[in-house]
Amino acid sequence: MKIAIMGAMREEIDPILSTVEKYTSTEYAGNIFYECTYGGHELVIAYSKIGKVFSAITASVMLEHFKAQTLLFSGVAGGISKELKIGDLVMASALCQHDVDITAFGHPAGFIPEGTLMVEADAQLRSLASEVAVDMGIDLYEGIIATGDQFVASSERKEWIEKTFNADALEMEGASVGCVCQNFGVPFFVLRAISDTADGGASDDFDDFLKTSAQVSAKFILEMVKRLGH
């Protein structure tokens, strides 16, 4: 199986590249894609750069050009659920775009005509992740992840997103990647390690916890790779 592993930032894929050790790199469509073999699978690994547009481009290239059959996203997020603390892992049951607003036309916040309000992550991959969590002795949370082209550092905005979408975490790429995979008919999975609490102190917390949280997420994703198809 050919598996795509994505992150948004270099820090989110560095732990993966350091684990696989040997890889080749290809420049394509304004990005660098790393290919290797790991756990009996072919991998294509990339970080997209931050935001929905770049992540959609990268996901599309991984599926169309590199022919990935499954996509796993590994990265960090801001927690908004009171149950989540820094370092916790949360997998997306579904994702939404919290910054889409055409409510003036009578549509609910986050909805785009001919699309869906929520993009559901693959059920089999989520089930596999639950098994991995048990075997690794890790608490894995499952919930709705809200995506937008904003680094949310406002408690008011956080509360609105939580109330409107019943969201548990915030980030800037997952829903756009999910939309790409949905349209290509490719199963996808989004795993986020909580790096900050998406409140007024988010910018301070983020820098401190980005690398350690990314390592937690990356280790988990690679354990999933080992078990896929076996």
N, C-alpha and C positions, 0 to 999 in steps of 0.2 A: 504494500500500500504506500502511496505517496502522501505524506502529511505536511501541511503547511503549519508553521508555528510563527505567530506574529506577536510583536509588541509595538508600542507606540514610540518608545524612546530607546536609545542605545543601552541604557542601564537595564532595561527589561529583557533584552536578549543576550547580554554579555554572560550571565551565568549559564545560559544554555550553550553558547558557543564554547565556553571554557570547559564544559563537561564533555561535549562531543569531540573536542580537540582538533580533529582533522576535518577540513572542509575546503571546498572551492568557492570562489565568489564570482558573480556575474553582475555587471552593471546593465540595467535595463529600465527604461521608462523613468529615468531620474532617480533611481534607487539602486541599492546593492542587495543582492539576494545570495544567501549562503546555502550550499547544498552539501549533504553528507548522508551517511548511512548510520542509523542508530536503532537498537532494539529490533533489528530485522526489517526495518522500514527505510525508505528513502525520505529524507527531510528536506524541505526548503524553508529557510528561516530568514526573517527580515524584520526590521523596525520601520514603521511607515513614516514617522514624524507625527507630530501632535495634530489631532483634529479629525473631523469626519471626512473631509475631502481627501486628504492624503491617505487615510486608512482605507477608504473605499478604492482608491487607485491601486494601492498595494495588494489588497485582497483580490481585486479583479485580475491583476497580473499573475498572482500565485495560482489562481484557478484556471485562467484561460491560457496563459503562456507556459507555466510550469506544470500544469495538469494535476494539481493537488486534488485529492479525493476527499479529504477531510481537513478542516481548519480548526486549530486550537489557538486561542488568544491568551497570552500570559502577560499580566501587568499589575498595576496598582490602581487604587481608587480611593476616593474619599467616602468615609462611612457616614450615613445619615440615620440609620437605624440605631436606636439606643442600645440594642443588643451587641452591636459590633464595636470592637476596640482595635486599636492599632496592632497590626500583625495578624489579625484574623483573616481567614480565607473565605471568600464568598463566590459561589458560582451562579451565573445568571440562569434563572428559569425562563425569563423573558427580558427583553430590552425595549426601551422606548427613547424617543428624541424629545427631551424636555424643552428644547429651545425652538421647536417648530410651533408657529402661532398663526393660524388662519381662522381663529375663532370669530373674526368679523364676518365670515361667510357661514357661520352656524356650525362649524366643525368643532369637535372637542380639541383641547390643547394636545399637541403632539401628533395629531392625525394629518395624513396627506391623502387626498383622494386617489383611489386605485391602489392604495397601500394598506397597511394595517397599523393600528395604534401600537400594538406590541408585536415584536418578532420573537418567536419561541426558539430557544436553543434545543439542540437535539436531545431527545429523551434517553437514548441508549448511551450517549457520551456522559450525560449527567449521572446515569446509573453506574457506569464504570467509575466515575469520579467518587461516588459515594463509597464504593468498595475500596478504592485506593485510600480514601481518608480513614476508613476503619482499620485497614492493615497498617497504615503509617501512624496510627494513634493520634490523628489530627482532627480537630473539630472543624467541619466544613459546613458553612451556612449556605442556604439557597434562597434566592430572592430576586426581586426585580431590580435591574440596574438601569439607571437613567443616563443617557448620553447627550452631550451638548457641547458646542464650541465655546465653552466658558469654563474657566477654573473658578469654581464656586467657593467664595470666601466670605459669604454673607449668610448669617443664620436665618434671615428672613427669606432669602431665596431657597435655602435648604429646606425650610419648613413648608414652603409652597410646593416644591417638587415632591416632598414626602407625602403631603396631603393629596395632591393632584394625581399622582401616579402610583401611590402606595410603594414608593421606591425605597430600597435599602441602602443603595450605594450610588455614587456619582463618578462618571469618568467622561472621556472625550472621543471615544472611538468605537465602542462595542456595538451599538445599534446600527451604525453605518456598515460595519463588517458583516453583521447579521443580515442586513438587507441584501448585500451582495451575494452572500451564500444562499439565501432564500431564493433569489432570482436565478442562480446557477444550479439550484437543486443539490447543493453540497452540504452535508451535515457540519455543524459548527458548535463550538463550546467556548465560553468566555469565563475565565478564572481571574479574579482580582484579589490581591492582598491589600488590606486596608493600610494606607500609608499616612492618612490624616483624617481629621474628623469633620472636614468640610464646614468649618465655622470660622470665626474671626481670626483664629490662630493658624489657619491652614497653611499659609505660606511658610511659617516657621517650622511646623511639623513636617511638611513635605520633604524638604531637603534632608532632614535628619533620618527619615525612615524610608526614603525611596529605595536605596540599595538593598537594605536588609529585607524589606517587604518583597522586592522583585526576586530575590534569591529564594524566598519561601515559595512563591508562585511558580518559578521556573523549575524547581526540584519536583514539585507536584506534577507539572505538565509532563516532564520527562518520564516519570513513573507511569503516567497514563499511556505514553507512547509505547513503552515496553509491553503493555498488556493489550493494546489494540489488535484485534484480529486473532487473538490467541485463546 
